Amino acid sequence: VLNAFIVVFRRLILVFETCKLENIICFLCYNHYKVTFLIIKLHFLNYIEDKNIIQH
């Protein structure tokens, strides 16, 4: 799961790099990825909590 998280994060950075060229597209993909990133973060945090519960 952590590897997938890192891959997504690297892809985010790539998107931001390429988006510097097109401001309108940048704004759109920034909002899209901001939402996606929040969802991923929530799932990731839930996953960690689930693992902690299982370990205890």
N, C-alpha and C positions, 0 to 999 in steps of 0.2 A: 504493500500500500504506500509506503514511504517513497519507493522508487517512482511509482505512478504520480505521486504528488510533486516530486522533483521535476519529472518530465513536463507536467502541466505548467509548473512555475517557469521552466526554461522557455516553453512555448509562449507564455505570457510576455516574457522579456523580449522575445523575438518579434512578437506582434507590436509591442510598443516601439521597438527600433524601427520597423518598417512603417509604422503609422506616422512617424515624424514627417514623412513626405506628404501625406494627405490629411489635412486637419479635420475635414468632415468625417472621413472614414475613421480617423483616429478617435474622434469623439464617440462615434457609434460603437467601434469595437472596444473602446475603453469601458463604456457603460455595460456592454454585453459581458466582457470579461470580469468586470467588477462584480456583477451579479453571480456569474459562474464561479468566480473565486470564493465568494462568500458561501455559496452552496457547498463547494468542495471543502472549505474550511470547517463548516458545520459538520459535514459527514466525517471528516478527519478527526475532529474533536470527539464526536460520538463514538467513533471506532476506538479511540484511545481509552475513553471512559469504559466502554464495553470490555476491553482487554483488561483493564484494571480491576473491574468487578469480577471477571473470571479468575484472575490471579489471586484475589483475596478470598 
